Amino acid sequence: MAYLLVFLPLVASFIVGIFGRILGDKISQFITCSFVLISSVLSIYIFSDVAINSNIYNLKIFNWITSGGLVLNWSINIDTLTSVMLVVVTSVSALVHVYSVGYMSHDPDKPRFMSYLSLFTFMMLMLVTSDNFLQLFFGWEGVGLASYLLIGFWYKKPSANSAAIKAFVVNRVGDFGLAIGIFLIFKYTGSVNFVDVFKAIPTLLDKNISMLGIESSLINFICIFLFIGAMGKSAQIFLHTWLPDAMEGPTPVSALIHAATMVTAGVFLVVRCSPIFEYSPFVLNIIVLVGATTAFFAGTIGLVQNDIKRVIAYSTCSQLGYMFFAAGLGAYHIAIFHLFTHAFFKALLFLGAGSVIHAFNDEQDMRNMGGVWKKIPYTYSLMIIGTLALTGFPFLSGFFSKDAIIETAYNSTSFFAGYAVTIGVLTAFMTSLYSWRLIFMTFHGTYNNKNISLSKVHESPAVMLVPLLFLALGAIFAGYAFKDYFIGSQFIQFWSSSIFFLKEFVLLHPPLWFLLLTPILVLLAIPLSYYFFVKDKKSLDGFVEINKPLYNFLVNKWYFDELYDFLFVKPAKKIGAFFWKIGDGTIIDGFGPDGLAKLVKLVSDKAVQFQSGFLYHYAFVILIGLSILLTYMMIF
């Protein structure tokens, strides 16, 4: 059963990728959708067996590497953490596959798109079911490759090509860090199997090493490099710049990559490696700092974005920051709980945005929308549910997971706990502001689109709305239904096989005033957003005019792209130009192909001079040749 779950998407991708044009669009869509739906059903069954009944499976597929003392199997490892990720990945992926049937209905390359989606799903399943770091790295890189193909799916569009390359290159920075971390693990433990490595870590606590002139404990170095890998995949600050540009891909890609799969891989890595991170308080503090800063940073940018997909993308970046600082506080189970709930409402919002874009004939600028909630009532209602869940509206899924993170920060003794709780509350308020800004600018106010008449704005077909309905159910009920297992009375037994706690984790409830603070701020943001973005836009314009430098700072995304262009891109281009002109043009070509060609021409020109056409010239040459021959014979 586990074999089917993991490999069905790969089989679907192979069949449709190779034979898609022969099979046709409908059969290709049917194969990919049905295979991934079967995987989704199987994942729910495995979740009930593994997570609820506390069963663990390690299924060997084949012997992969045998070298000296290193023996690696290609295996499927299923514990509670894996089973949760399987449900998240396959459920969202199945709904995205079905949604894509409607969204991509006018695209000429439907089989290729569906093949890429299924390939991406398989790579993510390979990542979360791995039982060693090398297999995890294979899935990690496979996800990067598949995301490159999906983001750049519309390859005739220059911006899509640039976005795909940018995502691929930026992620290589994080992947390099992950690779170094794995090398250190293998060098000092002699293994890359999770079980063996986690057993060996306590024996290495007193081991110090020096790298680049910095001396610290081996555990700190391993953890920091693993976290660099996680930062790249999960778009944390400094390695986040690929995320908004990835919106150039089709909207179903955005939902799949930025809701349930690729961006959550970093969080999964940190939680999977909790038996290592628990022994490095220093790196855990760094994770808290980076996560909280990312949550705030992305939230500020989300306030001023006008592209509907980019608002949701920065929201994803911000919510990932919450997950990381929860993990940094040692609340790994709460981080995964937020990952779980976030997958449903974020996929709902992305696909809902796709429905809006579909209604407006590919328009994505919210300033060109407005006043259409009656024209697309189903999309509107479902996006309201997603927005309520994202903002942490009481008793929806986001409320249970995000508030648990903020409460953990309040009670934590971590060095950056005070910073984290302040940022957590402030970012929750900003999240509500920009989320309701999206709703009000898109659906309320006056209709602003000059390219398409209001009468032509239309609701999406059922094949696009039904997946939204299922995601809405998850956004409403997932938090309440699973809170006891993930973070409640049963969490110790639930996570015992997957998460390591060096000290007993106890979730203490803060005082009542603090419990009420975040929900009050979240609710307060609703009338504020309505007033500034619907009722009185002029007052907001006046505020922007007064604070123009701040506004430009946020619109330009804290100038990270410009900074990286100055520090890395332009110097790299100059170095490349130097080696191209001097190294390649002058030296390699000069002494290589061009030099050889000139030498051959020179020899040819000299040889031609012997072909004068005069008989006495030829006789003279013959005499010289005979003289040389006779001289040689007389000497030797």
Buried (B, 14 or more C-beta within 10 A) or exposed (E): EBEEBBBBBBBBBBBBBEBBEEBEBEBBBBBBBBBBBBBBEBBBEBBEBBBEEEBEBBBEEEEBEEEEEEEBBBBBBBBBBBBBBBBBBBBBBBBBBBBBBBBBBEBEBBBBBBBBBBBBBBBBBBBBBBBBBBBBBBBBBBBBEBBBBBBBBBEEEEEBBBBBBBBBEBBBBBBBBBBBBBBBBBEBBEBBBBEEBBEBBEEBEEEEBEEEEEEBBBBBBBBBBBBBBBBBBBBBBBBBBBBBBBBBBBBBBBBBBBBBBBBBBBBBBBBBBBBBBBBBBEBBBBBBBBBBBBBBBBBBBBBBBBBBBBBBBBBBBBBBBBBBBBBBBBBBBBBBBBBBBBBBBBBBBBBBBBBBBBBBEEBBEBEBBBBBBEBBEBBBBBBBBBBBBBBBBEEBBBBBBBBBBBBBBBBBEBBBBEBBBBBBBBBBBBBBBBBBBBBBBBBBBEBEBEEBEEEEBEBBBEBBBBBBBBBBEBBBBBBBEBBEBBBBEEBEEBBEBBBBBEEEBEBEEBEEEBBEBBBEBBBEBBEBBBBBBBEEEEEEEEEBEEEEEEBEBBBEBBEBBEEBEEEEEEEEEEEEEEEEEEEBEEEBEEEEEEEEEEEEEEEEEEEEEEEEEEEEEEEEEEEEEEEEEEEEEEEE
